[in-house]
Amino acid sequence: TLDHHAPMVKKTISFAPHSPWFDSEYKNQRKLRRKAEKNKNKSLYHKTLFEEIRSETTIMANLKKKQYYNTLLEKNRGNIKAIYNVVNRELDRKQENPSPDSHDITQLSKKFN
């Protein structure tokens, strides 16, 4: 009867890979933002404080990303292949063959119908 009222549910947890620019300073700023977010409904002061901290956190994240990628691209200056690898990795581009893998024309035409 427990399965009827509260069935077992499977959940998939996605894992985001570690961002190289995510350091302890940014981690502490995010903790501060979450703490301010919990208190934002207490008063107008807390709401304003949260909005300021949220803005600072966003600015810090953008700055750290920019610094990381500038350093990475500067390090690979003149190495076009390495630069394209960085861009493709960050844009999550996978090298896949867009052509159909079938050699039989009739089988290929059936796939499209």
All heavy atoms as an XYZ file, in Angstrom:
952
protein
N       0.808     -1.199      0.000
C       0.000      0.000      0.000
C       0.856      1.270      0.000
O       0.417      2.283     -0.482
C      -0.936      0.025      1.216
O      -0.162      0.040      2.391
C      -1.916     -1.107      1.186
N       2.061      1.158      0.530
C       2.948      2.314      0.514
C       3.308      2.688     -0.924
O       3.348      3.867     -1.268
C       4.215      2.024      1.325
C       5.208      3.178      1.439
C       4.549      4.354      2.162
C       6.443      2.742      2.181
N       3.552      1.683     -1.771
C       3.873      1.968     -3.170
C       2.702      2.624     -3.892
O       2.888      3.390     -4.834
C       4.280      0.686     -3.905
C       5.656      0.211     -3.481
O       6.470      1.069     -3.090
O       5.906     -1.000     -3.548
N       1.491      2.331     -3.445
C       0.316      2.929     -4.070
C       0.207      4.418     -3.706
O      -0.068      5.258     -4.563
C      -0.949      2.184     -3.624
C      -2.208      2.800     -4.159
N      -2.538      2.738     -5.492
C      -3.194      3.491     -3.534
C      -3.687      3.369     -5.659
N      -4.116      3.834     -4.488
N       0.427      4.755     -2.444
C       0.271      6.135     -1.985
C       1.520      6.983     -2.185
O       1.421      8.186     -2.412
C      -0.126      6.161     -0.499
C      -1.487      5.587     -0.259
N      -2.625      6.243     -0.633
C      -1.876      4.408      0.287
C      -3.680      5.500     -0.311
N      -3.241      4.376      0.252
N       2.666      6.345     -2.068
C       3.928      7.081     -2.228
C       4.900      6.215     -3.030
O       5.802      5.598     -2.473
C       4.508      7.407     -0.862
N       4.689      6.150     -4.327
C       5.554      5.294     -5.143
C       6.992      5.817     -5.187
O       7.239      7.013     -5.042
C       4.912      5.346     -6.521
C       4.144      6.606     -6.542
C       3.711      6.852     -5.131
N       7.901      4.887     -5.392
C       9.310      5.236     -5.498
C       9.506      6.037     -6.786
O       9.008      5.657     -7.832
C      10.171      3.976     -5.551
C      11.641      4.255     -5.629
S      12.348      4.569     -4.032
C      12.678      2.920     -3.497
N      10.202      7.150     -6.682
C      10.439      8.016     -7.836
C      11.936      8.087     -8.078
O      12.712      8.321     -7.153
C       9.874      9.429     -7.573
C      10.181     10.353     -8.727
C       8.390      9.375     -7.307
N      12.329      7.888     -9.331
C      13.738      8.028     -9.691
C      13.975      9.444    -10.171
O      13.196      9.995    -10.929
C      14.109      7.054    -10.808
C      14.185      5.633    -10.351
C      14.723      4.771    -11.473
C      14.858      3.338    -10.993
N      15.425      2.489    -12.037
N      15.042     10.026     -9.699
C      15.410     11.373    -10.113
C      16.807     11.335    -10.692
O      17.688     10.673    -10.162
C      15.363     12.341     -8.940
C      13.975     12.543     -8.397
C      13.870     13.836     -7.695
C      12.431     14.013     -7.254
N      12.032     15.356     -7.226
N      16.991     12.069    -11.760
C      18.297     12.182    -12.385
C      18.921     13.498    -11.944
O      18.305     14.556    -12.075
C      18.167     12.156    -13.921
O      17.471     10.975    -14.302
C      19.526     12.180    -14.572
N      20.111     13.407    -11.429
C      20.823     14.594    -10.973
C      21.900     14.902    -11.995
O      22.764     14.065    -12.274
C      21.459     14.368     -9.588
C      20.373     14.062     -8.576
C      22.276     15.576     -9.180
C      20.900     13.635     -7.224
N      21.819     16.081    -12.587
C      22.832     16.455    -13.565
C      24.011     17.073    -12.830
O      23.859     17.772    -11.828
C      22.260     17.416    -14.595
O      21.829     18.588    -13.957
N      25.168     16.829    -13.342
C      26.395     17.319    -12.727
C      27.047     18.308    -13.672
O      27.343     17.979    -14.817
C      27.342     16.154    -12.434
C      28.671     16.595    -11.916
C      28.801     17.055    -10.617
C      29.795     16.560    -12.713
C      30.019     17.469    -10.136
C      31.016     16.966    -12.238
C      31.129     17.431    -10.944
N      27.210     19.509    -13.214
C      27.887     20.516    -14.028
C      29.385     20.400    -13.774
O      29.827     20.346    -12.624
C      27.403     21.902    -13.649
N      30.159     20.354    -14.830
C      31.602     20.260    -14.633
C      32.140     21.506    -13.932
O      31.553     22.586    -14.035
C      32.157     20.151    -16.048
C      31.085     20.630    -16.942
C      29.785     20.423    -16.229
N      33.218     21.343    -13.235
C      33.822     22.433    -12.483
C      34.306     23.513    -13.438
O      35.022     23.248    -14.387
C      34.985     21.902    -11.646
C      35.737     22.970    -10.944
N      35.199     23.664     -9.883
C      36.965     23.500    -11.147
C      36.081     24.561     -9.461
N      37.154     24.478    -10.211
N      33.906     24.734    -13.186
C      34.367     25.856    -13.999
C      35.719     26.311    -13.458
O      35.863     26.545    -12.262
C      33.378     27.003    -13.925
O      32.124     26.595    -14.408
N      36.696     26.457    -14.334
C      38.045     26.818    -13.873
C      38.107     28.194    -13.214
O      38.993     28.448    -12.411
C      38.886     26.806    -15.143
C      38.055     26.212    -16.202
C      36.642     26.220    -15.756
N      37.197     29.074    -13.549
C      37.223     30.414    -12.973
C      36.499     30.483    -11.637
O      36.501     31.504    -10.967
C      36.603     31.419    -13.956
C      35.267     31.007    -14.462
C      34.995     30.293    -15.590
C      34.013     31.247    -13.839
N      33.654     30.084    -15.705
C      33.017     30.654    -14.642
C      33.618     31.889    -12.678
C      31.673     30.708    -14.326
C      32.276     31.931    -12.367
C      31.327     31.352    -13.195
N      35.865     29.399    -11.229
C      35.099     29.341     -9.977
C      36.076     29.129     -8.831
O      36.478     28.022     -8.534
C      34.104     28.181    -10.077
C      32.993     28.237     -9.067
C      31.716     28.577     -9.456
C      33.213     27.929     -7.738
C      30.678     28.615     -8.538
C      32.195     27.968     -6.816
C      30.927     28.312     -7.221
N      36.473     30.193     -8.163
C      37.463     30.087     -7.092
C      36.827     30.354     -5.725
O      35.615     30.551     -5.609
C      38.638     31.034     -7.351
C      38.220     32.494     -7.422
O      37.030     32.796     -7.207
O      39.094     33.339     -7.690
N      37.641     30.357     -4.687
C      37.115     30.508     -3.325
C      36.500     31.893     -3.098
O      35.523     32.027     -2.360
C      38.218     30.250     -2.303
O      39.271     31.170     -2.480
N      37.056     32.919     -3.715
C      36.498     34.266     -3.564
C      35.067     34.314     -4.118
O      34.154     34.847     -3.477
C      37.375     35.276     -4.302
C      36.888     36.700     -4.184
C      37.697     37.671     -5.030
O      38.408     37.250     -5.953
O      37.583     38.885     -4.749
N      34.869     33.728     -5.295
C      33.539     33.712     -5.904
C      32.594     32.807     -5.106
O      31.426     33.125     -4.935
C      33.626     33.267     -7.363
C      32.300     33.238     -8.066
C      31.563     34.399     -8.236
C      31.767     32.057     -8.550
C      30.335     34.387     -8.867
C      30.539     32.031     -9.178
C      29.827     33.197     -9.345
O      28.606     33.175     -9.959
N      33.119     31.711     -4.594
C      32.306     30.803     -3.780
C      31.794     31.517     -2.528
O      30.616     31.395     -2.173
C      33.143     29.584     -3.404
C      32.384     28.514     -2.672
C      33.284     27.319     -2.405
C      32.550     26.237     -1.662
N      33.393     25.074     -1.389
N      32.658     32.278     -1.877
C      32.248     33.029     -0.686
C      31.223     34.111     -1.030
O      30.296     34.354     -0.259
C      33.467     33.652     -0.008
C      34.354     32.618      0.636
O      33.894     31.529      0.980
N      35.628     32.929      0.771
N      31.383     34.732     -2.183
C      30.424     35.755     -2.616
C      29.048     35.132     -2.851
O      28.028     35.714     -2.518
C      30.938     36.446     -3.891
C      30.065     37.562     -4.391
C      30.070     38.785     -3.480
O      30.994     39.004     -2.697
N      29.028     39.586     -3.580
N      29.030     33.936     -3.429
C      27.750     33.239     -3.653
C      27.083     32.856     -2.332
O      25.868     32.943     -2.192
C      27.961     32.005     -4.523
C      28.160     32.360     -5.979
C      28.475     31.138     -6.801
N      27.495     30.086     -6.623
C      26.696     29.640     -7.571
N      26.748     30.162     -8.769
N      25.858     28.665     -7.336
N      27.893     32.448     -1.343
C      27.349     32.146     -0.012
C      26.699     33.390      0.591
O      25.609     33.320      1.164
C      28.457     31.662      0.928
C      28.871     30.247      0.743
C      29.947     29.900      1.768
C      30.492     28.522      1.546
N      31.553     28.188      2.514
N      27.385     34.502      0.445
C      26.872     35.770      0.958
C      25.563     36.137      0.256
O      24.598     36.578      0.895
C      27.921     36.860      0.735
C      27.699     38.209      1.382
C      27.676     38.065      2.898
C      28.795     39.164      0.970
N      25.499     35.922     -1.058
C      24.279     36.220     -1.809
C      23.115     35.335     -1.366
O      21.997     35.808     -1.180
C      24.522     36.032     -3.308
C      23.293     36.412     -4.140
C      23.460     36.091     -5.580
N      23.448     34.642     -5.753
C      23.785     34.032     -6.867
N      24.177     34.722     -7.911
N      23.733     32.723     -6.952
N      23.388     34.039     -1.169
C      22.324     33.135     -0.711
C      21.815     33.526      0.678
O      20.611     33.467      0.956
C      22.811     31.688     -0.722
C      22.819     31.073     -2.104
C      23.002     29.575     -2.054
N      24.226     29.174     -1.400
C      25.405     29.051     -2.012
N      25.517     29.303     -3.289
N      26.465     28.679     -1.342
N      22.729     33.919      1.550
C      22.332     34.341      2.894
C      21.466     35.600      2.823
O      20.439     35.702      3.510
C      23.582     34.599      3.739
C      23.296     34.880      5.185
C      24.591     34.996      5.970
C      24.283     35.243      7.428
N      25.495     35.357      8.230
N      21.858     36.544      1.968
C      21.071     37.779      1.813
C      19.719     37.476      1.173
O      18.716     38.117      1.495
C      21.843     38.786      0.968
N      19.691     36.480      0.292
C      18.437     36.120     -0.366
C      17.419     35.567      0.638
O      16.221     35.816      0.529
C      18.699     35.100     -1.465
C      17.489     34.777     -2.297
C      17.799     33.834     -3.438
O      18.872     33.187     -3.422
O      16.952     33.726     -4.339
N      17.909     34.832      1.614
C      17.011     34.283      2.638
C      16.365     35.389      3.468
O      15.255     35.236      3.954
C      17.786     33.339      3.562
C      18.157     32.034      2.922
C      18.949     31.168      3.887
C      19.420     29.896      3.215
N      20.240     29.070      4.108
N      17.073     36.501      3.651
C      16.582     37.591      4.503
C      15.903     38.717      3.736
O      15.444     39.680      4.345
C      17.745     38.186      5.306
C      18.334     37.188      6.269
O      17.624     36.357      6.815
N      19.641     37.265      6.466
N      15.823     38.625      2.414
C      15.358     39.767      1.617
C      13.915     40.173      1.883
O      13.541     41.311      1.646
C      15.556     39.503      0.126
C      14.580     38.548     -0.487
C      14.822     38.410     -1.963
C      13.818     37.428     -2.538
N      14.013     37.238     -3.955
N      13.090     39.275      2.407
C      11.689     39.610      2.653
C      11.442     40.199      4.048
O      10.301     40.514      4.382
C      10.809     38.374      2.448
C      10.795     37.945      0.997
O      10.871     38.773      0.097
N      10.716     36.646      0.764
N      12.490     40.337      4.835
C      12.330     40.853      6.197
C      12.046     42.351      6.221
O      11.249     42.818      7.022
C      13.572     40.551      7.031
C      13.708     39.094      7.390
C      14.883     38.868      8.307
C      14.953     37.405      8.713
N      16.071     37.154      9.619
N      12.745     43.082      5.364
C      12.545     44.533      5.347
C      13.052     45.091      4.020
O      13.690     44.402      3.238
C      13.304     45.201      6.501
O      14.696     45.104      6.281
N      12.760     46.352      3.805
C      13.224     47.024      2.592
C      14.749     47.094      2.569
O      15.376     46.958      1.514
C      12.619     48.433      2.520
C      12.934     49.229      1.263
C      12.426     48.494      0.015
C      12.302     50.609      1.342
N      15.354     47.301      3.742
C      16.812     47.335      3.852
C      17.407     46.010      3.380
O      18.370     45.991      2.601
C      17.226     47.623      5.301
C      18.688     47.364      5.552
C      19.655     48.255      5.104
C      19.102     46.202      6.209
C      21.003     48.017      5.318
C      20.449     45.955      6.426
C      21.399     46.853      5.975
O      22.720     46.598      6.172
N      16.845     44.887      3.846
C      17.369     43.573      3.474
C      17.186     43.305      1.983
O      18.032     42.674      1.351
C      16.696     42.474      4.303
C      17.171     42.437      5.713
N      16.506     43.085      6.723
C      18.248     41.844      6.283
C      17.144     42.893      7.868
N      18.213     42.140      7.633
N      16.078     43.785      1.439
C      15.838     43.604      0.010
C      16.871     44.389     -0.799
O      17.446     43.879     -1.768
C      14.429     44.061     -0.361
C      14.108     43.859     -1.816
C      12.704     44.289     -2.157
C      12.438     44.059     -3.634
N      11.119     44.486     -4.038
N      17.119     45.623     -0.400
C      18.102     46.459     -1.087
C      19.498     45.854     -0.962
O      20.276     45.831     -1.925
C      18.090     47.885     -0.512
O      16.761     48.384     -0.555
C      18.996     48.800     -1.294
N      19.816     45.358      0.229
C      21.106     44.719      0.456
C      21.279     43.494     -0.451
O      22.329     43.314     -1.062
C      21.238     44.300      1.923
C      22.564     43.675      2.343
C      23.692     44.700      2.211
C      22.471     43.160      3.771
N      20.233     42.687     -0.554
C      20.283     41.514     -1.428
C      20.517     41.925     -2.880
O      21.337     41.326     -3.582
C      18.995     40.696     -1.326
C      18.833     39.707     -2.443
C      19.672     38.603     -2.536
C      17.868     39.901     -3.418
C      19.541     37.700     -3.575
C      17.727     38.996     -4.454
C      18.574     37.897     -4.540
N      19.806     42.952     -3.331
C      19.959     43.388     -4.723
C      21.372     43.876     -5.000
O      21.927     43.626     -6.073
C      18.925     44.471     -5.051
C      17.516     43.910     -5.128
C      16.441     44.975     -5.218
O      16.760     46.179     -5.084
O      15.268     44.593     -5.409
N      21.986     44.562     -4.041
C      23.367     45.029     -4.203
C      24.334     43.848     -4.256
O      25.233     43.806     -5.111
C      23.749     45.961     -3.047
C      23.085     47.310     -3.106
C      23.387     48.157     -1.886
O      24.232     47.771     -1.051
O      22.746     49.223     -1.757
N      24.166     42.899     -3.350
C      25.044     41.728     -3.312
C      24.861     40.886     -4.569
O      25.829     40.379     -5.136
C      24.800     40.905     -2.033
C      25.246     41.702     -0.808
C      25.526     39.571     -2.093
C      24.888     41.067      0.517
N      23.617     40.747     -5.031
C      23.359     39.997     -6.260
C      24.071     40.648     -7.440
O      24.693     39.972     -8.267
C      21.856     39.934     -6.515
C      21.486     39.150     -7.770
C      20.014     39.161     -8.019
N      19.565     40.531     -8.227
C      18.299     40.910     -8.251
N      17.334     40.028     -8.055
N      17.971     42.155     -8.457
N      24.011     41.964     -7.513
C      24.674     42.698     -8.586
C      26.189     42.508     -8.512
O      26.852     42.262     -9.535
C      24.316     44.180     -8.492
O      24.998     44.909     -9.472
N      26.752     42.611     -7.312
C      28.196     42.416     -7.126
C      28.615     41.002     -7.530
O      29.667     40.808     -8.140
C      28.580     42.659     -5.667
C      28.488     44.097     -5.225
C      28.664     44.247     -3.719
O      28.957     43.243     -3.029
O      28.496     45.381     -3.233
N      27.790     40.015     -7.198
C      28.098     38.624     -7.526
C      28.106     38.418     -9.035
O      29.004     37.761     -9.572
C      27.069     37.680     -6.862
O      27.044     37.941     -5.461
C      27.430     36.223     -7.092
N      27.135     38.998     -9.710
C      27.076     38.878    -11.162
C      28.272     39.550    -11.815
O      28.886     38.990    -12.736
C      25.762     39.503    -11.689
O      24.664     38.868    -11.043
C      25.634     39.343    -13.185
N      28.619     40.723    -11.341
C      29.776     41.442    -11.877
C      31.051     40.636    -11.646
O      31.895     40.512    -12.537
C      29.883     42.856    -11.255
C      28.728     43.725    -11.759
C      31.224     43.494    -11.545
C      28.561     45.040    -11.019
N      31.186     40.063    -10.454
C      32.368     39.266    -10.143
C      32.458     38.040    -11.053
O      33.533     37.715    -11.564
C      32.365     38.818     -8.680
C      33.583     37.990     -8.298
S      33.522     37.321     -6.621
C      33.809     38.791     -5.668
N      31.335     37.362    -11.280
C      31.330     36.177    -12.142
C      31.749     36.548    -13.560
O      32.595     35.877    -14.163
C      29.958     35.528    -12.147
N      31.189     37.627    -14.076
C      31.538     38.060    -15.431
C      33.006     38.450    -15.535
O      33.679     38.124    -16.521
C      30.641     39.217    -15.872
C      29.220     38.772    -16.090
O      28.947     37.616    -16.382
N      28.286     39.705    -15.952
N      33.520     39.124    -14.523
C      34.918     39.531    -14.520
C      35.846     38.320    -14.465
O      36.836     38.246    -15.198
C      35.186     40.462    -13.331
C      36.607     40.998    -13.214
C      36.931     41.905    -14.387
C      36.762     41.766    -11.903
N      35.528     37.351    -13.609
C      36.369     36.157    -13.486
C      36.353     35.337    -14.773
O      37.387     34.815    -15.189
C      35.940     35.323    -12.291
C      36.279     36.007    -10.977
C      36.262     35.072     -9.841
C      36.725     35.774     -8.587
N      38.156     36.007     -8.552
N      35.183     35.209    -15.394
C      35.112     34.501    -16.679
C      35.949     35.209    -17.728
O      36.698     34.571    -18.471
C      33.664     34.430    -17.176
C      32.792     33.470    -16.446
C      31.392     33.519    -17.038
C      30.375     32.885    -16.131
N      29.012     32.967    -16.687
N      35.812     36.521    -17.794
C      36.551     37.312    -18.779
C      38.062     37.168    -18.568
O      38.810     36.961    -19.526
C      36.129     38.775    -18.671
C      36.743     39.670    -19.705
C      36.206     41.080    -19.563
C      36.835     41.999    -20.579
N      36.325     43.370    -20.475
N      38.507     37.269    -17.326
C      39.934     37.125    -17.031
C      40.440     35.734    -17.403
O      41.515     35.585    -17.979
C      40.196     37.380    -15.543
C      40.061     38.817    -15.136
C      40.154     39.011    -13.629
O      40.031     38.072    -12.849
N      40.355     40.254    -13.213
N      39.652     34.713    -17.075
C      40.055     33.338    -17.377
C      40.214     33.132    -18.879
O      41.235     32.621    -19.352
C      39.046     32.337    -16.810
C      39.278     30.936    -17.306
C      40.346     30.181    -16.828
C      38.467     30.381    -18.275
C      40.586     28.898    -17.296
C      38.684     29.104    -18.746
C      39.750     28.366    -18.258
O      39.982     27.103    -18.735
N      39.211     33.550    -19.658
C      39.269     33.325    -21.092
C      40.306     34.210    -21.772
O      40.962     33.782    -22.724
C      37.882     33.495    -21.726
C      36.975     32.360    -21.339
C      35.837     32.575    -20.581
C      37.285     31.054    -21.699
C      35.022     31.527    -20.202
C      36.472     29.996    -21.317
C      35.346     30.240    -20.578
O      34.557     29.195    -20.200
N      40.497     35.426    -21.280
C      41.562     36.269    -21.833
C      42.927     35.635    -21.611
O      43.770     35.628    -22.510
C      41.530     37.668    -21.215
C      40.465     38.549    -21.826
O      39.986     38.288    -22.922
N      40.082     39.588    -21.112
N      43.147     35.104    -20.416
C      44.417     34.438    -20.116
C      44.603     33.211    -20.988
O      45.689     32.978    -21.532
C      44.459     34.027    -18.624
O      44.260     35.174    -17.816
C      45.784     33.371    -18.270
N      43.550     32.433    -21.150
C      43.619     31.220    -21.958
C      43.902     31.536    -23.420
O      44.752     30.895    -24.052
C      42.295     30.453    -21.830
C      42.248     29.021    -22.310
C      43.261     28.170    -21.562
C      40.849     28.459    -22.110
N      43.223     32.531    -23.952
C      43.450     32.910    -25.349
C      44.816     33.557    -25.539
O      45.485     33.333    -26.548
C      42.336     33.834    -25.837
C      40.955     33.196    -25.928
C      39.899     34.232    -26.275
C      40.940     32.053    -26.929
N      45.245     34.338    -24.566
C      46.576     34.967    -24.646
C      47.677     33.903    -24.611
O      48.673     34.006    -25.313
C      46.742     35.964    -23.494
C      47.966     36.821    -23.593
C      47.960     37.750    -24.791
O      46.883     38.261    -25.163
O      49.047     37.971    -25.364
N      47.465     32.896    -23.776
C      48.446     31.806    -23.673
C      48.574     31.049    -24.995
O      49.646     30.575    -25.346
C      48.026     30.852    -22.549
C      49.048     29.779    -22.229
C      48.636     28.985    -21.015
C      47.617     27.937    -21.434
N      47.262     27.023    -20.350
N      47.480     30.956    -25.737
C      47.479     30.226    -27.003
C      47.575     31.152    -28.213
O      47.207     30.758    -29.320
C      46.209     29.371    -27.109
C      46.229     28.235    -26.126
O      47.186     27.488    -26.061
N      45.172     28.108    -25.346
N      48.048     32.347    -28.017
C      48.179     33.313    -29.114
C      49.067     32.715    -30.208
O      50.144     32.203    -29.930
C      48.793     34.600    -28.619
C      48.987     35.641    -29.706
C      49.576     36.873    -29.132
N      48.532     37.575    -28.405
C      48.211     38.844    -28.611
N      48.851     39.535    -29.495
N      47.248     39.403    -27.912
N      48.571     32.774    -31.426
C      49.325     32.244    -32.559
C      49.050     30.776    -32.828
O      49.435     30.254    -33.870
N      48.397     30.101    -31.893
C      48.076     28.681    -32.078
C      46.578     28.578    -32.368
O      45.765     28.391    -31.474
C      48.446     27.894    -30.816
C      48.297     26.399    -30.994
O      47.745     25.938    -31.992
N      48.770     25.655    -30.024
N      46.237     28.709    -33.642
C      44.837     28.756    -34.057
C      44.088     27.482    -33.668
O      42.942     27.527    -33.226
C      44.732     28.994    -35.579
C      45.379     30.325    -35.948
C      43.294     28.948    -36.056
C      44.750     31.522    -35.305
N      44.747     26.342    -33.803
C      44.093     25.072    -33.480
C      43.683     25.037    -32.003
O      42.574     24.630    -31.665
C      45.016     23.908    -33.807
C      44.374     22.552    -33.614
C      45.280     21.436    -34.066
C      44.569     20.105    -33.879
N      45.369     18.990    -34.346
N      44.575     25.470    -31.124
C      44.272     25.477    -29.693
C      43.132     26.455    -29.386
O      42.257     26.162    -28.565
C      45.512     25.845    -28.889
N      43.122     27.603    -30.068
C      42.055     28.586    -29.853
C      40.718     28.019    -30.297
O      39.710     28.141    -29.593
C      42.380     29.907    -30.578
C      43.566     30.591    -29.876
C      41.169     30.834    -30.595
C      44.090     31.809    -30.583
N      40.690     27.364    -31.462
C      39.443     26.752    -31.917
C      38.992     25.635    -30.979
O      37.798     25.462    -30.742
C      39.580     26.218    -33.349
C      39.250     27.267    -34.387
C      40.250     27.928    -35.086
C      37.937     27.606    -34.648
C      39.951     28.890    -36.021
C      37.619     28.572    -35.586
C      38.634     29.210    -36.274
O      38.315     30.162    -37.189
N      39.932     24.891    -30.435
C      39.575     23.842    -29.466
C      38.919     24.447    -28.227
O      37.943     23.905    -27.706
C      40.803     23.023    -29.074
C      41.213     22.048    -30.147
O      40.406     21.675    -31.003
N      42.471     21.654    -30.129
N      39.435     25.569    -27.753
C      38.860     26.249    -26.590
C      37.442     26.715    -26.918
O      36.500     26.474    -26.155
C      39.735     27.460    -26.167
C      39.001     28.329    -25.157
C      41.058     26.992    -25.608
N      37.289     27.359    -28.065
C      35.971     27.878    -28.460
C      34.980     26.734    -28.631
O      33.853     26.792    -28.126
C      36.080     28.711    -29.756
C      34.705     29.056    -30.300
C      36.891     29.973    -29.503
N      35.373     25.686    -29.328
C      34.471     24.559    -29.552
C      34.096     23.862    -28.254
O      32.951     23.454    -28.061
C      35.080     23.561    -30.525
C      35.080     24.079    -31.944
O      34.240     24.894    -32.314
N      36.025     23.632    -32.738
N      35.052     23.737    -27.336
C      34.760     23.106    -26.050
C      33.772     23.950    -25.247
O      32.824     23.430    -24.674
C      36.055     22.902    -25.258
C      35.835     22.173    -23.931
C      37.117     21.975    -23.149
N      37.685     23.241    -22.736
C      38.899     23.674    -23.060
N      39.691     22.941    -23.806
N      39.332     24.855    -22.652
N      33.971     25.252    -25.237
C      33.094     26.125    -24.460
C      31.703     26.260    -25.074
O      30.731     26.448    -24.369
C      33.732     27.507    -24.277
C      34.978     27.475    -23.436
C      34.775     26.805    -22.087
O      33.768     27.097    -21.412
O      35.622     25.997    -21.702
N      31.610     26.134    -26.386
C      30.310     26.192    -27.046
C      29.677     24.810    -27.146
O      28.609     24.662    -27.718
C      30.448     26.803    -28.448
C      30.882     28.265    -28.475
C      31.066     28.727    -29.917
C      29.887     29.153    -27.757
N      30.343     23.818    -26.580
C      29.870     22.438    -26.545
C      29.585     21.910    -27.951
O      28.568     21.308    -28.220
C      28.625     22.303    -25.666
C      28.393     20.861    -25.235
O      29.367     20.088    -25.190
O      27.237     20.509    -24.950
N      30.516     22.184    -28.844
C      30.406     21.680    -30.213
C      31.123     20.348    -30.294
O      32.286     20.222    -29.936
C      31.044     22.640    -31.202
C      30.340     23.955    -31.322
C      31.036     24.769    -32.379
N      30.473     26.098    -32.461
C      31.071     27.105    -33.083
N      32.238     26.921    -33.667
N      30.506     28.283    -33.124
N      30.424     19.378    -30.789
C      31.009     18.059    -30.975
C      31.209     17.851    -32.474
O      30.361     18.216    -33.275
C      30.080     16.976    -30.432
C      29.676     17.195    -28.981
C      30.194     16.103    -28.116
C      29.752     16.168    -26.695
N      29.800     17.409    -26.003
N      32.313     17.272    -32.837
C      32.580     16.990    -34.253
C      31.830     15.733    -34.646
O      32.211     14.630    -34.306
C      34.086     16.807    -34.485
C      34.897     18.041    -34.203
C      34.569     19.181    -35.153
O      34.278     18.944    -36.318
N      34.591     20.387    -34.649
N      30.725     15.917    -35.336
C      29.936     14.789    -35.783
C      29.783     14.865    -37.293
O      29.743     15.949    -37.874
C      28.546     14.798    -35.140
C      28.592     14.584    -33.646
C      27.209     14.633    -33.024
O      26.223     14.643    -33.776
O      27.135     14.663    -31.799
N      29.663     13.715    -37.894
C      29.474     13.656    -39.330
C      27.988     13.844    -39.629
O      27.179     13.006    -39.254
C      29.981     12.308    -39.860
C      29.958     12.254    -41.362
O      29.606     13.218    -42.028
N      30.352     11.118    -41.905
N      27.611     14.930    -40.321
C      26.198     15.157    -40.592
C      25.649     14.271    -41.710
O      24.455     14.208    -41.912
C      26.155     16.632    -41.004
C      27.504     16.901    -41.556
C      28.448     16.015    -40.793
N      26.526     13.588    -42.422
C      26.078     12.733    -43.518
C      25.458     11.451    -42.977
O      25.903     10.918    -41.960
C      27.257     12.357    -44.417
O      27.894     13.516    -44.889
N      24.443     10.929    -43.667
C      23.863      9.644    -43.253
C      24.894      8.533    -43.397
O      25.754      8.572    -44.271
C      22.694      9.445    -44.216
C      22.501     10.733    -44.917
C      23.754     11.518    -44.793
N      24.809      7.542    -42.532
C      25.793      6.469    -42.546
C      25.376      5.286    -43.414
O      26.074      4.293    -43.484
C      26.085      6.005    -41.111
C      24.842      5.542    -40.404
O      23.746      5.751    -40.925
O      24.979      4.977    -39.305
N      24.262      5.382    -44.087
C      23.780      4.284    -44.911
C      24.377      4.364    -46.311
O      24.466      5.429    -46.910
C      22.253      4.330    -44.991
O      21.804      3.309    -45.839
N      24.789      3.208    -46.843
C      25.338      3.156    -48.200
C      24.297      2.670    -49.197
O      24.474      2.820    -50.405
C      26.566      2.244    -48.239
C      27.688      2.759    -47.395
N      28.414      3.879    -47.722
C      28.201      2.315    -46.222
C      29.327      4.108    -46.805
N      29.216      3.173    -45.873
N      23.215      2.112    -48.720
C      22.152      1.617    -49.580
C      21.150      2.747    -49.820
O      20.535      3.261    -48.885
C      21.466      0.415    -48.917
C      20.402     -0.212    -49.799
O      20.388      0.090    -51.011
O      19.597     -0.991    -49.263
N      20.982      3.139    -51.073
C      20.133      4.278    -51.421
C      18.670      4.021    -51.080
O      17.973      4.910    -50.586
C      20.297      4.628    -52.917
C      21.725      5.090    -53.165
C      19.313      5.700    -53.342
C      22.065      5.308    -54.606
N      18.177      2.814    -51.290
C      16.766      2.524    -50.993
C      16.503      2.579    -49.495
O      15.489      3.104    -49.050
C      16.345      1.152    -51.558
O      17.209      0.151    -51.030
C      16.401      1.150    -53.067
N      17.442      2.066    -48.727
C      17.296      2.115    -47.263
C      17.347      3.564    -46.779
O      16.587      3.965    -45.898
C      18.402      1.292    -46.614
C      18.262      1.173    -45.125
C      19.416      0.368    -44.509
O      20.408      0.087    -45.172
N      19.272      0.017    -43.258
N      18.211      4.359    -47.370
C      18.326      5.758    -47.014
C      17.041      6.521    -47.342
O      16.564      7.328    -46.540
C      19.512      6.383    -47.749
C      19.835      7.833    -47.448
C      20.164      7.993    -45.975
C      20.984      8.305    -48.305
N      16.456      6.249    -48.504
C      15.220      6.949    -48.889
C      14.058      6.551    -47.963
O      13.168      7.354    -47.701
C      14.867      6.654    -50.339
O      14.545      5.312    -50.523
N      14.061      5.328    -47.458
C      13.004      4.898    -46.526
C      13.100      5.634    -45.192
O      12.084      5.862    -44.534
C      13.073      3.390    -46.307
C      12.600      2.586    -47.509
C      12.688      1.112    -47.238
C      12.269      0.324    -48.453
N      12.402     -1.119    -48.258
N      14.321      6.000    -44.788
C      14.496      6.743    -43.539
C      13.840      8.111    -43.610
O      13.343      8.630    -42.618
C      15.981      6.904    -43.227
C      16.644      5.732    -42.613
C      18.069      6.087    -42.230
C      18.746      4.941    -41.535
N      20.119      5.295    -41.144
N      13.850      8.714    -44.785
C      13.311     10.060    -44.945
C      11.813     10.069    -45.220
O      11.195     11.110    -45.247
C      14.058     10.814    -46.058
C      15.439     11.215    -45.650
C      16.545     10.511    -46.108
C      15.643     12.278    -44.803
C      17.811     10.879    -45.734
C      16.915     12.668    -44.425
C      18.007     11.957    -44.886
N      11.229      8.917    -45.480
C       9.778      8.858    -45.761
C       8.986      8.413    -44.578
O       9.252      7.972    -43.628
C       9.498      7.943    -46.939
C       9.981      8.575    -48.241
O       9.998      9.796    -48.353
N      10.370      7.763    -49.169
